[in-house]
Every structure is written in structure tokens, then in C-alpha cells.
Amino acid sequence: MTAQRYVHDILQPHVLPLMQWLPGAIFQQDNAWARTSRVSQDCLHTVTTLPWPDGSPDLSPIEHIWDHLGRRVGHPRV
């Protein structure tokens, strides 16, 4: 995904309106190029963002869900 597409398809129609609706909210995103580009950062200048350290799975809540789901699916109750 290009940075322009990220801004046009994700940030402008979804993230920015949501962040205006939730004052004080903090937006978290990974360090993929489209998200760290100048055009993306310029779009988010009014939004508080949480820096994401490279390769930090502990900041990804879904990782805990996948672990739990894997254990449940891998060991079904008999």
C-alpha cells in the first residue's frame, strides 16, 4: 500500500473522524513505510500517536488473542 493510498483510504475517511469523536484518544500504528511517510505524518499532525518500537509484539493486543485461540483450537475438549 502506498502512503497516498493509506492517507486517502484509511486515515482521512476512518481514523481522523474517529479521533475527533474520541478526544484524548491515542492512535497506534506500526512502522511500515506507508505509515511513517511524510504524507502520512502530515495527515496525522492533529492526532496524538503512540510510537511503536520495531518488532515489539507486546504492543499488539491481537497477538495475545492468537495465542489463546491457538491453544483452544489445538486442544479441544473431549
PyMOL Python script that loads the backbone (N, CA, C, O; Angstrom):
from pymol import cmd

cmd.read_pdbstr("""\
ATOM      1  N   MET A   1       0.840  -1.160   0.000  1.00  0.00           N
ATOM      2  CA  MET A   1       0.000   0.000   0.000  1.00  0.00           C
ATOM      3  C   MET A   1       0.896   1.237   0.000  1.00  0.00           C
ATOM      4  O   MET A   1       1.859   1.322   0.763  1.00  0.00           O
ATOM      5  N   THR A   2       0.571   2.171  -0.848  1.00  0.00           N
ATOM      6  CA  THR A   2       1.338   3.415  -0.894  1.00  0.00           C
ATOM      7  C   THR A   2       0.894   4.342   0.231  1.00  0.00           C
ATOM      8  O   THR A   2      -0.187   4.184   0.799  1.00  0.00           O
ATOM      9  N   ALA A   3       1.738   5.296   0.535  1.00  0.00           N
ATOM     10  CA  ALA A   3       1.400   6.266   1.570  1.00  0.00           C
ATOM     11  C   ALA A   3       0.177   7.083   1.175  1.00  0.00           C
ATOM     12  O   ALA A   3      -0.675   7.371   2.014  1.00  0.00           O
ATOM     13  N   GLN A   4       0.088   7.456  -0.093  1.00  0.00           N
ATOM     14  CA  GLN A   4      -1.059   8.237  -0.555  1.00  0.00           C
ATOM     15  C   GLN A   4      -2.354   7.443  -0.400  1.00  0.00           C
ATOM     16  O   GLN A   4      -3.378   7.987   0.013  1.00  0.00           O
ATOM     17  N   ARG A   5      -2.302   6.168  -0.729  1.00  0.00           N
ATOM     18  CA  ARG A   5      -3.497   5.332  -0.600  1.00  0.00           C
ATOM     19  C   ARG A   5      -3.865   5.146   0.876  1.00  0.00           C
ATOM     20  O   ARG A   5      -5.044   5.155   1.229  1.00  0.00           O
ATOM     21  N   TYR A   6      -2.872   4.981   1.718  1.00  0.00           N
ATOM     22  CA  TYR A   6      -3.113   4.854   3.156  1.00  0.00           C
ATOM     23  C   TYR A   6      -3.832   6.095   3.692  1.00  0.00           C
ATOM     24  O   TYR A   6      -4.795   5.988   4.452  1.00  0.00           O
ATOM     25  N   VAL A   7      -3.356   7.262   3.289  1.00  0.00           N
ATOM     26  CA  VAL A   7      -3.990   8.509   3.723  1.00  0.00           C
ATOM     27  C   VAL A   7      -5.403   8.611   3.169  1.00  0.00           C
ATOM     28  O   VAL A   7      -6.344   8.910   3.904  1.00  0.00           O
ATOM     29  N   HIS A   8      -5.550   8.363   1.868  1.00  0.00           N
ATOM     30  CA  HIS A   8      -6.843   8.532   1.194  1.00  0.00           C
ATOM     31  C   HIS A   8      -7.875   7.492   1.624  1.00  0.00           C
ATOM     32  O   HIS A   8      -9.042   7.830   1.824  1.00  0.00           O
ATOM     33  N   ASP A   9      -7.464   6.236   1.768  1.00  0.00           N
ATOM     34  CA  ASP A   9      -8.410   5.143   2.037  1.00  0.00           C
ATOM     35  C   ASP A   9      -8.593   4.800   3.519  1.00  0.00           C
ATOM     36  O   ASP A   9      -9.618   4.237   3.902  1.00  0.00           O
ATOM     37  N   ILE A  10      -7.611   5.135   4.345  1.00  0.00           N
ATOM     38  CA  ILE A  10      -7.673   4.741   5.758  1.00  0.00           C
ATOM     39  C   ILE A  10      -7.753   5.954   6.698  1.00  0.00           C
ATOM     40  O   ILE A  10      -8.703   6.100   7.467  1.00  0.00           O
ATOM     41  N   LEU A  11      -6.750   6.805   6.617  1.00  0.00           N
ATOM     42  CA  LEU A  11      -6.679   7.901   7.582  1.00  0.00           C
ATOM     43  C   LEU A  11      -7.813   8.912   7.439  1.00  0.00           C
ATOM     44  O   LEU A  11      -8.523   9.194   8.404  1.00  0.00           O
ATOM     45  N   GLN A  12      -7.980   9.455   6.236  1.00  0.00           N
ATOM     46  CA  GLN A  12      -8.979  10.515   6.057  1.00  0.00           C
ATOM     47  C   GLN A  12     -10.416  10.048   6.289  1.00  0.00           C
ATOM     48  O   GLN A  12     -11.158  10.731   6.994  1.00  0.00           O
ATOM     49  N   PRO A  13     -10.840   8.912   5.726  1.00  0.00           N
ATOM     50  CA  PRO A  13     -12.242   8.546   5.927  1.00  0.00           C
ATOM     51  C   PRO A  13     -12.548   7.862   7.263  1.00  0.00           C
ATOM     52  O   PRO A  13     -13.696   7.871   7.707  1.00  0.00           O
ATOM     53  N   HIS A  14     -11.545   7.273   7.904  1.00  0.00           N
ATOM     54  CA  HIS A  14     -11.830   6.474   9.101  1.00  0.00           C
ATOM     55  C   HIS A  14     -11.140   6.985  10.367  1.00  0.00           C
ATOM     56  O   HIS A  14     -11.796   7.257  11.372  1.00  0.00           O
ATOM     57  N   VAL A  15      -9.823   7.110  10.312  1.00  0.00           N
ATOM     58  CA  VAL A  15      -9.068   7.440  11.523  1.00  0.00           C
ATOM     59  C   VAL A  15      -9.327   8.870  11.991  1.00  0.00           C
ATOM     60  O   VAL A  15      -9.637   9.088  13.162  1.00  0.00           O
ATOM     61  N   LEU A  16      -9.206   9.831  11.104  1.00  0.00           N
ATOM     62  CA  LEU A  16      -9.374  11.223  11.524  1.00  0.00           C
ATOM     63  C   LEU A  16     -10.761  11.503  12.100  1.00  0.00           C
ATOM     64  O   LEU A  16     -10.853  12.140  13.149  1.00  0.00           O
ATOM     65  N   PRO A  17     -11.850  11.054  11.455  1.00  0.00           N
ATOM     66  CA  PRO A  17     -13.165  11.281  12.073  1.00  0.00           C
ATOM     67  C   PRO A  17     -13.309  10.596  13.439  1.00  0.00           C
ATOM     68  O   PRO A  17     -13.899  11.161  14.360  1.00  0.00           O
ATOM     69  N   LEU A  18     -12.776   9.397  13.562  1.00  0.00           N
ATOM     70  CA  LEU A  18     -12.860   8.684  14.835  1.00  0.00           C
ATOM     71  C   LEU A  18     -12.084   9.411  15.926  1.00  0.00           C
ATOM     72  O   LEU A  18     -12.556   9.525  17.057  1.00  0.00           O
ATOM     73  N   MET A  19     -10.904   9.898  15.592  1.00  0.00           N
ATOM     74  CA  MET A  19     -10.086  10.589  16.579  1.00  0.00           C
ATOM     75  C   MET A  19     -10.725  11.911  17.014  1.00  0.00           C
ATOM     76  O   MET A  19     -10.536  12.340  18.152  1.00  0.00           O
ATOM     77  N   GLN A  20     -11.470  12.551  16.132  1.00  0.00           N
ATOM     78  CA  GLN A  20     -12.193  13.773  16.516  1.00  0.00           C
ATOM     79  C   GLN A  20     -13.352  13.428  17.448  1.00  0.00           C
ATOM     80  O   GLN A  20     -13.695  14.207  18.337  1.00  0.00           O
ATOM     81  N   TRP A  21     -13.944  12.274  17.241  1.00  0.00           N
ATOM     82  CA  TRP A  21     -15.070  11.824  18.049  1.00  0.00           C
ATOM     83  C   TRP A  21     -14.614  11.344  19.427  1.00  0.00           C
ATOM     84  O   TRP A  21     -15.397  11.338  20.378  1.00  0.00           O
ATOM     85  N   LEU A  22     -13.336  10.939  19.531  1.00  0.00           N
ATOM     86  CA  LEU A  22     -12.774  10.434  20.788  1.00  0.00           C
ATOM     87  C   LEU A  22     -11.647  11.350  21.269  1.00  0.00           C
ATOM     88  O   LEU A  22     -10.477  10.983  21.155  1.00  0.00           O
ATOM     89  N   PRO A  23     -11.967  12.517  21.797  1.00  0.00           N
ATOM     90  CA  PRO A  23     -10.906  13.426  22.235  1.00  0.00           C
ATOM     91  C   PRO A  23     -10.041  12.779  23.316  1.00  0.00           C
ATOM     92  O   PRO A  23     -10.543  12.124  24.230  1.00  0.00           O
ATOM     93  N   GLY A  24      -8.749  12.977  23.188  1.00  0.00           N
ATOM     94  CA  GLY A  24      -7.811  12.397  24.140  1.00  0.00           C
ATOM     95  C   GLY A  24      -7.348  10.999  23.777  1.00  0.00           C
ATOM     96  O   GLY A  24      -6.466  10.448  24.436  1.00  0.00           O
ATOM     97  N   ALA A  25      -7.935  10.413  22.729  1.00  0.00           N
ATOM     98  CA  ALA A  25      -7.529   9.067  22.302  1.00  0.00           C
ATOM     99  C   ALA A  25      -6.132   9.118  21.692  1.00  0.00           C
ATOM    100  O   ALA A  25      -5.705  10.149  21.172  1.00  0.00           O
ATOM    101  N   ILE A  26      -5.440   8.010  21.762  1.00  0.00           N
ATOM    102  CA  ILE A  26      -4.094   7.884  21.199  1.00  0.00           C
ATOM    103  C   ILE A  26      -4.149   6.857  20.087  1.00  0.00           C
ATOM    104  O   ILE A  26      -4.676   5.759  20.268  1.00  0.00           O
ATOM    105  N   PHE A  27      -3.602   7.215  18.937  1.00  0.00           N
ATOM    106  CA  PHE A  27      -3.608   6.346  17.768  1.00  0.00           C
ATOM    107  C   PHE A  27      -2.286   5.599  17.691  1.00  0.00           C
ATOM    108  O   PHE A  27      -1.217   6.202  17.774  1.00  0.00           O
ATOM    109  N   GLN A  28      -2.365   4.283  17.532  1.00  0.00           N
ATOM    110  CA  GLN A  28      -1.170   3.444  17.446  1.00  0.00           C
ATOM    111  C   GLN A  28      -1.118   2.787  16.083  1.00  0.00           C
ATOM    112  O   GLN A  28      -2.121   2.263  15.599  1.00  0.00           O
ATOM    113  N   GLN A  29       0.051   2.814  15.466  1.00  0.00           N
ATOM    114  CA  GLN A  29       0.252   2.140  14.185  1.00  0.00           C
ATOM    115  C   GLN A  29       1.681   1.617  14.133  1.00  0.00           C
ATOM    116  O   GLN A  29       2.546   2.056  14.891  1.00  0.00           O
ATOM    117  N   ASP A  30       1.913   0.677  13.231  1.00  0.00           N
ATOM    118  CA  ASP A  30       3.254   0.109  13.148  1.00  0.00           C
ATOM    119  C   ASP A  30       4.163   1.014  12.323  1.00  0.00           C
ATOM    120  O   ASP A  30       3.753   2.085  11.877  1.00  0.00           O
ATOM    121  N   ASN A  31       5.389   0.574  12.129  1.00  0.00           N
ATOM    122  CA  ASN A  31       6.388   1.380  11.431  1.00  0.00           C
ATOM    123  C   ASN A  31       6.514   1.044   9.958  1.00  0.00           C
ATOM    124  O   ASN A  31       7.578   1.251   9.375  1.00  0.00           O
ATOM    125  N   ALA A  32       5.467   0.536   9.343  1.00  0.00           N
ATOM    126  CA  ALA A  32       5.513   0.282   7.903  1.00  0.00           C
ATOM    127  C   ALA A  32       5.724   1.602   7.169  1.00  0.00           C
ATOM    128  O   ALA A  32       5.310   2.660   7.644  1.00  0.00           O
ATOM    129  N   TRP A  33       6.361   1.531   6.027  1.00  0.00           N
ATOM    130  CA  TRP A  33       6.732   2.734   5.288  1.00  0.00           C
ATOM    131  C   TRP A  33       5.545   3.650   5.029  1.00  0.00           C
ATOM    132  O   TRP A  33       5.660   4.862   5.211  1.00  0.00           O
ATOM    133  N   ALA A  34       4.425   3.112   4.616  1.00  0.00           N
ATOM    134  CA  ALA A  34       3.260   3.950   4.302  1.00  0.00           C
ATOM    135  C   ALA A  34       2.793   4.736   5.522  1.00  0.00           C
ATOM    136  O   ALA A  34       2.235   5.824   5.381  1.00  0.00           O
ATOM    137  N   ARG A  35       3.013   4.203   6.696  1.00  0.00           N
ATOM    138  CA  ARG A  35       2.549   4.859   7.912  1.00  0.00           C
ATOM    139  C   ARG A  35       3.543   5.878   8.458  1.00  0.00           C
ATOM    140  O   ARG A  35       3.152   6.789   9.188  1.00  0.00           O
ATOM    141  N   THR A  36       4.812   5.737   8.118  1.00  0.00           N
ATOM    142  CA  THR A  36       5.832   6.662   8.616  1.00  0.00           C
ATOM    143  C   THR A  36       6.235   7.700   7.578  1.00  0.00           C
ATOM    144  O   THR A  36       7.091   8.543   7.849  1.00  0.00           O
ATOM    145  N   SER A  37       5.644   7.654   6.418  1.00  0.00           N
ATOM    146  CA  SER A  37       5.997   8.602   5.359  1.00  0.00           C
ATOM    147  C   SER A  37       5.589  10.023   5.745  1.00  0.00           C
ATOM    148  O   SER A  37       4.771  10.236   6.639  1.00  0.00           O
ATOM    149  N   ARG A  38       6.174  10.966   5.056  1.00  0.00           N
ATOM    150  CA  ARG A  38       5.883  12.383   5.326  1.00  0.00           C
ATOM    151  C   ARG A  38       4.401  12.693   5.113  1.00  0.00           C
ATOM    152  O   ARG A  38       3.796  13.401   5.918  1.00  0.00           O
ATOM    153  N   VAL A  39       3.816  12.169   4.040  1.00  0.00           N
ATOM    154  CA  VAL A  39       2.412  12.459   3.741  1.00  0.00           C
ATOM    155  C   VAL A  39       1.495  11.901   4.829  1.00  0.00           C
ATOM    156  O   VAL A  39       0.503  12.538   5.183  1.00  0.00           O
ATOM    157  N   SER A  40       1.809  10.733   5.357  1.00  0.00           N
ATOM    158  CA  SER A  40       1.008  10.150   6.439  1.00  0.00           C
ATOM    159  C   SER A  40       1.162  10.953   7.725  1.00  0.00           C
ATOM    160  O   SER A  40       0.180  11.240   8.411  1.00  0.00           O
ATOM    161  N   GLN A  41       2.387  11.308   8.042  1.00  0.00           N
ATOM    162  CA  GLN A  41       2.642  12.076   9.257  1.00  0.00           C
ATOM    163  C   GLN A  41       2.005  13.461   9.190  1.00  0.00           C
ATOM    164  O   GLN A  41       1.493  13.961  10.192  1.00  0.00           O
ATOM    165  N   ASP A  42       2.039  14.081   8.004  1.00  0.00           N
ATOM    166  CA  ASP A  42       1.391  15.384   7.834  1.00  0.00           C
ATOM    167  C   ASP A  42      -0.113  15.276   8.066  1.00  0.00           C
ATOM    168  O   ASP A  42      -0.720  16.177   8.646  1.00  0.00           O
ATOM    169  N   CYS A  43      -0.707  14.187   7.619  1.00  0.00           N
ATOM    170  CA  CYS A  43      -2.143  13.976   7.790  1.00  0.00           C
ATOM    171  C   CYS A  43      -2.503  13.815   9.267  1.00  0.00           C
ATOM    172  O   CYS A  43      -3.593  14.197   9.692  1.00  0.00           O
ATOM    173  N   LEU A  44      -1.591  13.255  10.037  1.00  0.00           N
ATOM    174  CA  LEU A  44      -1.846  12.968  11.453  1.00  0.00           C
ATOM    175  C   LEU A  44      -1.343  14.056  12.398  1.00  0.00           C
ATOM    176  O   LEU A  44      -1.226  13.818  13.601  1.00  0.00           O
ATOM    177  N   HIS A  45      -1.046  15.238  11.877  1.00  0.00           N
ATOM    178  CA  HIS A  45      -0.441  16.274  12.722  1.00  0.00           C
ATOM    179  C   HIS A  45      -1.326  16.696  13.895  1.00  0.00           C
ATOM    180  O   HIS A  45      -0.809  17.210  14.888  1.00  0.00           O
ATOM    181  N   THR A  46      -2.628  16.497  13.811  1.00  0.00           N
ATOM    182  CA  THR A  46      -3.525  16.875  14.908  1.00  0.00           C
ATOM    183  C   THR A  46      -3.859  15.703  15.830  1.00  0.00           C
ATOM    184  O   THR A  46      -4.612  15.862  16.791  1.00  0.00           O
ATOM    185  N   VAL A  47      -3.300  14.532  15.539  1.00  0.00           N
ATOM    186  CA  VAL A  47      -3.625  13.312  16.278  1.00  0.00           C
ATOM    187  C   VAL A  47      -2.453  12.925  17.176  1.00  0.00           C
ATOM    188  O   VAL A  47      -1.300  12.963  16.748  1.00  0.00           O
ATOM    189  N   THR A  48      -2.747  12.556  18.411  1.00  0.00           N
ATOM    190  CA  THR A  48      -1.712  12.039  19.302  1.00  0.00           C
ATOM    191  C   THR A  48      -1.435  10.596  18.912  1.00  0.00           C
ATOM    192  O   THR A  48      -2.346   9.770  18.863  1.00  0.00           O
ATOM    193  N   THR A  49      -0.176  10.302  18.638  1.00  0.00           N
ATOM    194  CA  THR A  49       0.191   8.943  18.231  1.00  0.00           C
ATOM    195  C   THR A  49       1.120   8.321  19.268  1.00  0.00           C
ATOM    196  O   THR A  49       1.837   9.018  19.987  1.00  0.00           O
ATOM    197  N   LEU A  50       1.088   7.012  19.324  1.00  0.00           N
ATOM    198  CA  LEU A  50       1.954   6.255  20.210  1.00  0.00           C
ATOM    199  C   LEU A  50       3.073   5.659  19.373  1.00  0.00           C
ATOM    200  O   LEU A  50       2.807   4.847  18.487  1.00  0.00           O
ATOM    201  N   PRO A  51       4.315   6.042  19.631  1.00  0.00           N
ATOM    202  CA  PRO A  51       5.419   5.448  18.864  1.00  0.00           C
ATOM    203  C   PRO A  51       5.461   3.940  19.086  1.00  0.00           C
ATOM    204  O   PRO A  51       5.230   3.462  20.197  1.00  0.00           O
ATOM    205  N   TRP A  52       5.751   3.208  18.046  1.00  0.00           N
ATOM    206  CA  TRP A  52       5.782   1.753  18.094  1.00  0.00           C
ATOM    207  C   TRP A  52       7.215   1.287  17.849  1.00  0.00           C
ATOM    208  O   TRP A  52       7.732   1.468  16.747  1.00  0.00           O
ATOM    209  N   PRO A  53       7.860   0.702  18.831  1.00  0.00           N
ATOM    210  CA  PRO A  53       9.210   0.174  18.613  1.00  0.00           C
ATOM    211  C   PRO A  53       9.188  -0.951  17.579  1.00  0.00           C
ATOM    212  O   PRO A  53       8.275  -1.778  17.571  1.00  0.00           O
ATOM    213  N   ASP A  54      10.185  -0.977  16.721  1.00  0.00           N
ATOM    214  CA  ASP A  54      10.257  -2.030  15.708  1.00  0.00           C
ATOM    215  C   ASP A  54      10.253  -3.407  16.359  1.00  0.00           C
ATOM    216  O   ASP A  54      10.966  -3.653  17.331  1.00  0.00           O
ATOM    217  N   GLY A  55       9.434  -4.301  15.804  1.00  0.00           N
ATOM    218  CA  GLY A  55       9.403  -5.700  16.237  1.00  0.00           C
ATOM    219  C   GLY A  55       8.931  -5.900  17.661  1.00  0.00           C
ATOM    220  O   GLY A  55       9.404  -6.818  18.332  1.00  0.00           O
ATOM    221  N   SER A  56       8.025  -5.086  18.144  1.00  0.00           N
ATOM    222  CA  SER A  56       7.554  -5.205  19.515  1.00  0.00           C
ATOM    223  C   SER A  56       6.178  -5.865  19.557  1.00  0.00           C
ATOM    224  O   SER A  56       5.168  -5.171  19.436  1.00  0.00           O
ATOM    225  N   PRO A  57       6.110  -7.194  19.726  1.00  0.00           N
ATOM    226  CA  PRO A  57       4.816  -7.873  19.733  1.00  0.00           C
ATOM    227  C   PRO A  57       3.975  -7.555  20.965  1.00  0.00           C
ATOM    228  O   PRO A  57       2.757  -7.733  20.936  1.00  0.00           O
ATOM    229  N   ASP A  58       4.592  -7.092  22.037  1.00  0.00           N
ATOM    230  CA  ASP A  58       3.830  -6.818  23.249  1.00  0.00           C
ATOM    231  C   ASP A  58       2.870  -5.646  23.095  1.00  0.00           C
ATOM    232  O   ASP A  58       1.964  -5.483  23.914  1.00  0.00           O
ATOM    233  N   LEU A  59       3.049  -4.829  22.066  1.00  0.00           N
ATOM    234  CA  LEU A  59       2.133  -3.719  21.829  1.00  0.00           C
ATOM    235  C   LEU A  59       1.006  -4.098  20.885  1.00  0.00           C
ATOM    236  O   LEU A  59       0.179  -3.256  20.535  1.00  0.00           O
ATOM    237  N   SER A  60       0.967  -5.346  20.474  1.00  0.00           N
ATOM    238  CA  SER A  60      -0.068  -5.802  19.556  1.00  0.00           C
ATOM    239  C   SER A  60      -1.049  -6.697  20.309  1.00  0.00           C
ATOM    240  O   SER A  60      -0.773  -7.881  20.501  1.00  0.00           O
ATOM    241  N   PRO A  61      -2.182  -6.158  20.735  1.00  0.00           N
ATOM    242  CA  PRO A  61      -3.135  -6.957  21.521  1.00  0.00           C
ATOM    243  C   PRO A  61      -3.610  -8.212  20.811  1.00  0.00           C
ATOM    244  O   PRO A  61      -3.930  -9.201  21.470  1.00  0.00           O
ATOM    245  N   ILE A  62      -3.664  -8.200  19.495  1.00  0.00           N
ATOM    246  CA  ILE A  62      -4.152  -9.365  18.756  1.00  0.00           C
ATOM    247  C   ILE A  62      -3.225 -10.566  18.948  1.00  0.00           C
ATOM    248  O   ILE A  62      -3.670 -11.709  18.845  1.00  0.00           O
ATOM    249  N   GLU A  63      -1.949 -10.323  19.223  1.00  0.00           N
ATOM    250  CA  GLU A  63      -1.017 -11.433  19.430  1.00  0.00           C
ATOM    251  C   GLU A  63      -1.458 -12.297  20.606  1.00  0.00           C
ATOM    252  O   GLU A  63      -1.307 -13.518  20.562  1.00  0.00           O
ATOM    253  N   HIS A  64      -1.991 -11.695  21.639  1.00  0.00           N
ATOM    254  CA  HIS A  64      -2.460 -12.456  22.801  1.00  0.00           C
ATOM    255  C   HIS A  64      -3.705 -13.271  22.452  1.00  0.00           C
ATOM    256  O   HIS A  64      -3.889 -14.378  22.957  1.00  0.00           O
ATOM    257  N   ILE A  65      -4.546 -12.726  21.599  1.00  0.00           N
ATOM    258  CA  ILE A  65      -5.749 -13.448  21.162  1.00  0.00           C
ATOM    259  C   ILE A  65      -5.359 -14.656  20.322  1.00  0.00           C
ATOM    260  O   ILE A  65      -5.899 -15.745  20.518  1.00  0.00           O
ATOM    261  N   TRP A  66      -4.421 -14.476  19.382  1.00  0.00           N
ATOM    262  CA  TRP A  66      -3.995 -15.599  18.536  1.00  0.00           C
ATOM    263  C   TRP A  66      -3.408 -16.713  19.393  1.00  0.00           C
ATOM    264  O   TRP A  66      -3.652 -17.890  19.125  1.00  0.00           O
ATOM    265  N   ASP A  67      -2.640 -16.360  20.415  1.00  0.00           N
ATOM    266  CA  ASP A  67      -2.058 -17.365  21.300  1.00  0.00           C
ATOM    267  C   ASP A  67      -3.161 -18.146  22.015  1.00  0.00           C
ATOM    268  O   ASP A  67      -3.126 -19.376  22.057  1.00  0.00           O
ATOM    269  N   HIS A  68      -4.118 -17.449  22.564  1.00  0.00           N
ATOM    270  CA  HIS A  68      -5.234 -18.091  23.268  1.00  0.00           C
ATOM    271  C   HIS A  68      -6.049 -18.960  22.311  1.00  0.00           C
ATOM    272  O   HIS A  68      -6.389 -20.097  22.637  1.00  0.00           O
ATOM    273  N   LEU A  69      -6.356 -18.429  21.144  1.00  0.00           N
ATOM    274  CA  LEU A  69      -7.131 -19.170  20.151  1.00  0.00           C
ATOM    275  C   LEU A  69      -6.390 -20.430  19.709  1.00  0.00           C
ATOM    276  O   LEU A  69      -6.993 -21.495  19.571  1.00  0.00           O
ATOM    277  N   GLY A  70      -5.091 -20.306  19.490  1.00  0.00           N
ATOM    278  CA  GLY A  70      -4.296 -21.463  19.084  1.00  0.00           C
ATOM    279  C   GLY A  70      -4.319 -22.572  20.118  1.00  0.00           C
ATOM    280  O   GLY A  70      -4.379 -23.751  19.768  1.00  0.00           O
ATOM    281  N   ARG A  71      -4.272 -22.203  21.380  1.00  0.00           N
ATOM    282  CA  ARG A  71      -4.329 -23.216  22.439  1.00  0.00           C
ATOM    283  C   ARG A  71      -5.700 -23.877  22.502  1.00  0.00           C
ATOM    284  O   ARG A  71      -5.797 -25.082  22.736  1.00  0.00           O
ATOM    285  N   ARG A  72      -6.760 -23.096  22.296  1.00  0.00           N
ATOM    286  CA  ARG A  72      -8.120 -23.651  22.355  1.00  0.00           C
ATOM    287  C   ARG A  72      -8.402 -24.564  21.165  1.00  0.00           C
ATOM    288  O   ARG A  72      -9.008 -25.624  21.323  1.00  0.00           O
ATOM    289  N   VAL A  73      -7.970 -24.162  19.997  1.00  0.00           N
ATOM    290  CA  VAL A  73      -8.213 -24.959  18.791  1.00  0.00           C
ATOM    291  C   VAL A  73      -7.306 -26.180  18.776  1.00  0.00           C
ATOM    292  O   VAL A  73      -7.714 -27.256  18.336  1.00  0.00           O
ATOM    293  N   GLY A  74      -6.087 -26.018  19.251  1.00  0.00           N
ATOM    294  CA  GLY A  74      -5.135 -27.120  19.249  1.00  0.00           C
ATOM    295  C   GLY A  74      -5.453 -28.207  20.253  1.00  0.00           C
ATOM    296  O   GLY A  74      -5.010 -29.344  20.089  1.00  0.00           O
ATOM    297  N   HIS A  75      -6.209 -27.883  21.287  1.00  0.00           N
ATOM    298  CA  HIS A  75      -6.539 -28.844  22.341  1.00  0.00           C
ATOM    299  C   HIS A  75      -8.033 -28.771  22.660  1.00  0.00           C
ATOM    300  O   HIS A  75      -8.418 -28.271  23.717  1.00  0.00           O
ATOM    301  N   PRO A  76      -8.869 -29.265  21.757  1.00  0.00           N
ATOM    302  CA  PRO A  76     -10.315 -29.198  22.021  1.00  0.00           C
ATOM    303  C   PRO A  76     -10.699 -30.108  23.188  1.00  0.00           C
ATOM    304  O   PRO A  76     -10.046 -31.119  23.447  1.00  0.00           O
ATOM    305  N   ARG A  77     -11.756 -29.735  23.876  1.00  0.00           N
ATOM    306  CA  ARG A  77     -12.254 -30.563  24.982  1.00  0.00           C
ATOM    307  C   ARG A  77     -12.937 -31.795  24.415  1.00  0.00           C
ATOM    308  O   ARG A  77     -13.604 -31.729  23.382  1.00  0.00           O
ATOM    309  N   VAL A  78     -12.768 -32.900  25.088  1.00  0.00           N
ATOM    310  CA  VAL A  78     -13.370 -34.156  24.642  1.00  0.00           C
ATOM    311  C   VAL A  78     -14.575 -34.464  25.488  1.00  0.00           C
ATOM    312  O   VAL A  78     -15.232 -35.483  25.278  1.00  0.00           O
TER     313      VAL A  78
END
""", "prot")
cmd.dss("prot")
cmd.show_as("cartoon", "prot")
cmd.util.cbc("prot")
cmd.orient("prot")
